[in-house]
Amino acid sequence: MSEKPLIGVTPLLDKERASYWMLPGYFKGLLSGGAVPVMLPMSSDHTVLLPVLSALDGVLFTGGQDVSPTIYNEPKSPQCGEISEERDRMESLLLKLSMEKGLPILGICRGIQLINAALGGTLWQDLPTEKPSELEHHMSPPYDRAVHEVALLEGTPLFELLKLQKIGVNSYHHQAIKSLGRGLSAMAVSSDGLVEAVYKPDYSFLWAVQWHPEFSFEKDSKSLKLFEAFQDACKEFHKNKR
């Protein structure tokens, strides 16, 4: 039996090309710490997801389309971008089933937004029109550089991991957390008041960030440490379930 944790990664969806796909940074970031990443099936069928989850040691929720505001009971604004009801259904169920099994969970960009909305929180549907700011939240390439800072909140796991009060992050999003979901607490906040990272204190490992460590982990040790913390939790889960 392999000692490497198996981590499920939610697929990206290209509607124009009618394809499921994956950015290499997600897989490379997980492989760098000795994990084995696999792309999950795009299905909201319990009978498909449960057998897969029984083999997994963790789940990574990736970036992508906007989260549908129907999840948090708001009408869709004209500025809300492309949504994927297929991903919303699949990932909402995946989060529920993963939490029931106690699997370690990491969310990135859309991942933090989906997790927050699925747990009863709300989102800014379009930051430029709903919460204007001088900060750059929708950067241009290259994406492996920092464009603004976030303050890490003392006493949170991310602060304890990095031992820093502020870090620079990349940023490519136009939606963000408006109100926190049930049981979630902030770990990082930008200077314009956006929650940029969350965790669930009463859960073994549920972290999510608004920035993109999958683009920066090869150059930025703090991004790499984020992947490593997730993989350590997955390794512990793997060890304990044997």
Secondary structure, 3 states (H helix, E strand, C coil): CCCCCEEEECCEEECCCCEEECCHHHHHHHHCCCCEEEECCCCCCHHHHHHHHHHCCEEEECCCCECCHHHHCCCCCCCCCCECHHHHHHHHHHHHHHHHHCCCEEEECHHHHHHHHHCCCEEECCHHHHCCCCCCCECCCCCCCCCEEEEECCCCHHHHHHCCCEEEECCECCCEEEECCCCCEEEEEECCCCEEEEECCCCCCEEEECCCHHHHCCCCHHHHHHHHHHHHHHHHHHHHHC
